[in-house]
Amino acid sequence: MPVDFTLPPDVEEVRLRVRKFMDTNVRPEEERLESNGADRGEYVRTIVGLREKAKGEGLWNPHLPPEWDGMGLGPTAMAFVSAEAGRTGIGPFVINAQAPDEGNMHTLLHWATPEQKEQYLRPLAEGRARSCFAMTEPEVAGSDPTLIQTKAVKDGDDWVVNGHKWFISGAKGANFAILIACTDEDADPPQARNSAFMVDLPAEGWEVVRDIDTMAGRGNHCEIRITDLHVGGDKMLGGRGEGHLLGQYRLGPARLAHCMRWIGNAEVALEMLMNRALKRFAHGSMLADKQGIQWMMSESAMELYAAKLMVLHAAYKIENKLPFRQEVSMAKYHVANTLWRIVDRAIQVHGALGYSTDTPLERMMRHARSARLVDGADEVHLQTIARNMIATYKEHGSTKLATGDLL
Ligand SMILES: Cc1cc2nc3c(=O)[nH]c(=O)nc-3n(C[C@H](O)[C@H](O)[C@H](O)COP(=O)(O)OP(=O)(O)OC[C@H]3O[C@@H](n4cnc5c(N)ncnc54)[C@H](O)[C@@H]3O)c2cc1C
């Protein structure tokens, strides 16, 4: 019977070290920054200081192999590390496993030439550079990258790019972008229309128009205008027409990495719900004694438990080079919605306090809303899941392969 839910001792050891580091070093600093209303500069200085501590304790680049200054953890061990780091807002930055850099590091590791790796992956891995991934455009549906309008046209050995992007996370201050542009608009299949390019930043022709105001404030999700941007022929990442493939490849582990951090957030919200329910008295008993509140606890517990199992199973599939798309889509949809519901229930149990800005819950809720949009909107994942269900059932007369291929 090969199913074994015990954590290997080395993974448990890393998980506990990350938890301790976050509890003793990161959370107190984050609480200090929040209570002081610190500005961006102070956040950055604090993160830089904490990064040195993390490096000193060997908690740096958990997702990268040792030759890239990493801890060499596979996706399953990473699930635990990211969930621990995700219990704080700045934790992932402190260990250099923050979006979008983490996904970009995976992408470069897999797709870049040795020269490109030295030029782009090395500084990211050393924490000397930041990056962004530029795909979505305001004019066309981001859910369907075959519609991308940003065009790269050959100019001798080089390329000239014109277009418009938005919601490009981390664009302000990034040292380079991975840019997805259409190079072959008549390609068949349409998925072969796009290619990926490395763009050194800042660059003439790459204008950061604005840091978009979102319901969670300005989070460095930028609008970019691209005008006659010159990109060298050696800056293509992967092959011509492989931009879509690269995006898909990137999104597997990147989606899961988001899920792992969201599980950490959901855990914090659920602990706050429990804490409040056990301390608040109304109508003759504590809130925790009321059936209506207990159902919130139970539903949250079951959803969180299912979320963890789904993420671990998807990570296991990636780690063992098994088909993982269905499992990642199911995990991404489930975790994003679980986070949303648990934060909402925690707010409900806190009453007016939950609606105030005196607890982190309102901030968590504003951030949680984007989880149902980024890395594929809910409906796109539901569509993928259903498509796999139909294909599997038609071929095998069973849904087993499309429901985790477990029992
Ligand atoms: C905080 C944040 C950070 C982001 N960071 C980045 C980044 O770094 N780089 C980047 O390139 N992009 C980024 N994005 C963009 C994100 O990837 C897109 O928002 C996402 O792909 C959806 O594209 P869209 O916004 O154009 O929505 P659309 O594609 O226009 O979809 C709108 C809605 O239509 C519905 N819909 C779409 N397709 C279907 C379907 N097949 N069936 C049923 N309903 C459907 C869904 O409800 C969907 O929410 C970010 C977005 C946010 C909110």
Ligand as a Chemical Component Dictionary entry (heavy atoms), coordinates in Angstrom:
data_LIG
# 
_chem_comp.id                   LIG 
_chem_comp.type                 NON-POLYMER 
_chem_comp.pdbx_formal_charge   0 
_chem_comp.three_letter_code    LIG 
# 
loop_
_chem_comp_atom.comp_id 
_chem_comp_atom.atom_id 
_chem_comp_atom.alt_atom_id 
_chem_comp_atom.type_symbol 
_chem_comp_atom.charge 
_chem_comp_atom.model_Cartn_x 
_chem_comp_atom.model_Cartn_y 
_chem_comp_atom.model_Cartn_z 
_chem_comp_atom.pdbx_ordinal 
LIG C1  C1  C 0 -3.778  41.189 -8.948  1  
LIG C2  C2  C 0 -3.543  40.723 -10.360 2  
LIG C3  C3  C 0 -2.257  40.456 -10.789 3  
LIG C4  C4  C 0 -2.019  40.040 -12.111 4  
LIG N1  N1  N 0 -0.733  39.846 -12.530 5  
LIG C5  C5  C 0 -0.484  39.577 -13.849 6  
LIG C6  C6  C 0 0.856   39.497 -14.345 7  
LIG O1  O1  O 0 1.837   39.627 -13.588 8  
LIG N2  N2  N 0 1.063   39.298 -15.668 9  
LIG C7  C7  C 0 0.018   39.152 -16.531 10 
LIG O2  O2  O 0 0.267   38.963 -17.725 11 
LIG N3  N3  N 0 -1.286  39.221 -16.094 12 
LIG C8  C8  C 0 -1.550  39.433 -14.781 13 
LIG N4  N4  N 0 -2.848  39.540 -14.324 14 
LIG C9  C9  C 0 -3.952  39.393 -15.257 15 
LIG C10 C10 C 0 -4.687  38.064 -15.131 16 
LIG O3  O3  O 0 -3.869  37.023 -15.577 17 
LIG C11 C11 C 0 -5.976  38.203 -15.941 18 
LIG O4  O4  O 0 -6.807  39.084 -15.227 19 
LIG C12 C12 C 0 -6.691  36.894 -16.180 20 
LIG O5  O5  O 0 -5.961  36.095 -17.071 21 
LIG C13 C13 C 0 -8.086  37.159 -16.794 22 
LIG O6  O6  O 0 -7.995  37.953 -17.932 23 
LIG P1  P1  P 0 -8.901  39.285 -18.043 24 
LIG O7  O7  O 0 -8.739  40.097 -16.834 25 
LIG O8  O8  O 0 -8.618  39.900 -19.363 26 
LIG O9  O9  O 0 -10.411 38.745 -18.015 27 
LIG P2  P2  P 0 -11.222 38.155 -19.248 28 
LIG O10 O10 O 0 -10.406 37.143 -19.987 29 
LIG O11 O11 O 0 -11.806 39.277 -20.001 30 
LIG O12 O12 O 0 -12.367 37.402 -18.469 31 
LIG C14 C14 C 0 -13.367 38.118 -17.730 32 
LIG C15 C15 C 0 -14.313 37.125 -17.107 33 
LIG O13 O13 O 0 -14.953 36.407 -18.138 34 
LIG C16 C16 C 0 -15.283 35.116 -17.687 35 
LIG N5  N5  N 0 -14.740 34.125 -18.630 36 
LIG C17 C17 C 0 -13.586 34.168 -19.338 37 
LIG N6  N6  N 0 -13.451 33.059 -20.084 38 
LIG C18 C18 C 0 -14.553 32.298 -19.847 39 
LIG C19 C19 C 0 -15.008 31.035 -20.309 40 
LIG N7  N7  N 0 -14.301 30.323 -21.180 41 
LIG N8  N8  N 0 -16.197 30.561 -19.840 42 
LIG C20 C20 C 0 -16.919 31.280 -18.950 43 
LIG N9  N9  N 0 -16.548 32.487 -18.480 44 
LIG C21 C21 C 0 -15.375 32.975 -18.917 45 
LIG C22 C22 C 0 -14.661 34.962 -16.286 46 
LIG O14 O14 O 0 -15.650 35.213 -15.311 47 
LIG C23 C23 C 0 -13.643 36.064 -16.252 48 
LIG O15 O15 O 0 -13.355 36.519 -14.930 49 
LIG C24 C24 C 0 -3.106  39.897 -13.000 50 
LIG C25 C25 C 0 -4.421  40.154 -12.552 51 
LIG C26 C26 C 0 -4.644  40.555 -11.245 52 
LIG C27 C27 C 0 -6.063  40.835 -10.802 53 
# 
loop_
_chem_comp_bond.comp_id 
_chem_comp_bond.atom_id_1 
_chem_comp_bond.atom_id_2 
_chem_comp_bond.value_order 
_chem_comp_bond.pdbx_ordinal 
LIG C1  C2  SING 1  
LIG C2  C3  SING 2  
LIG C2  C26 DOUB 3  
LIG C3  C4  DOUB 4  
LIG C4  N1  SING 5  
LIG C4  C24 SING 6  
LIG N1  C5  DOUB 7  
LIG C5  C6  SING 8  
LIG C5  C8  SING 9  
LIG C6  O1  DOUB 10 
LIG C6  N2  SING 11 
LIG N2  C7  SING 12 
LIG C7  O2  DOUB 13 
LIG C7  N3  SING 14 
LIG N3  C8  DOUB 15 
LIG C8  N4  SING 16 
LIG N4  C9  SING 17 
LIG N4  C24 SING 18 
LIG C9  C10 SING 19 
LIG C10 O3  SING 20 
LIG C10 C11 SING 21 
LIG C11 O4  SING 22 
LIG C11 C12 SING 23 
LIG C12 O5  SING 24 
LIG C12 C13 SING 25 
LIG C13 O6  SING 26 
LIG O6  P1  SING 27 
LIG P1  O7  DOUB 28 
LIG P1  O8  SING 29 
LIG P1  O9  SING 30 
LIG O9  P2  SING 31 
LIG P2  O10 DOUB 32 
LIG P2  O11 SING 33 
LIG P2  O12 SING 34 
LIG O12 C14 SING 35 
LIG C14 C15 SING 36 
LIG C15 O13 SING 37 
LIG C15 C23 SING 38 
LIG O13 C16 SING 39 
LIG C16 N5  SING 40 
LIG C16 C22 SING 41 
LIG N5  C17 SING 42 
LIG N5  C21 SING 43 
LIG C17 N6  DOUB 44 
LIG N6  C18 SING 45 
LIG C18 C19 SING 46 
LIG C18 C21 DOUB 47 
LIG C19 N7  SING 48 
LIG C19 N8  DOUB 49 
LIG N8  C20 SING 50 
LIG C20 N9  DOUB 51 
LIG N9  C21 SING 52 
LIG C22 O14 SING 53 
LIG C22 C23 SING 54 
LIG C23 O15 SING 55 
LIG C24 C25 DOUB 56 
LIG C25 C26 SING 57 
LIG C26 C27 SING 58 
# 
